[in-house]
Amino acid sequence: MSGVHVRVRVAAEHYALPVEQVLEVADLGEITPVPGSPPQIAGVRNLRGQVIPLIALASMLGLAGDEPSRIVVAESAELRAGLIVDEVLDVVELPPASEQVESDYLLGAHLVDGELIGALDLGAVLLPIGSQRASA
């Protein structure tokens, strides 16, 4: 998968989301925990009158995150959530994947200016939200 992506930092790692699936970037704000939710779901947040679930991307990827400061609101197959990230870096054109990855959450890895960037599979990342909705 190549094309224009929003590049984010989670812990010391860089990841990318297709720009057409990113709705907005916002401050982290106040998170309300949801009892009984999976560990990767940090809670929910009211964003201009719409309550959205927040996914702790560092937890999902098995990383020790820094101080998260932003959420990237993204949508795939009618599922919408805020992805908690440490920092939004920029918007970049990704070349074709240069590395294969063994992760349920990544489509591949791209080398850009000597930096390896993991392309997130947004459908897989948002799966816990779909599972929660189906069981409700």
CORMOTA-V9785 format. One line per field, one symbol per residue. ss: DSSP state (h for helix, s for strand, l for the rest). psi: psi as a letter, one per 30 degrees, with the letter a starting at -180 (. if undefined). A space follows every 50 residues. Layout:
ss = ???
psi = ???
This chain:
ss = llssssssssllsssssshhhssssssllllsllllllllssssssslls sssssshhhhhllllllllsssssssllssssssslssssssssllllsl lllllsssssssllsssssslhhhhlhhhhhhhhhl
psi = klaklkklkjbglklkkkeffkelklleakkjljkgllffjfalkjjhfk kkkkkjeeeefhljlbjkflkjklkkhgkklkkklekkeakljkllkfkl likffkflkkjjhgkkkkjkjeeeefeeeeeeeef.
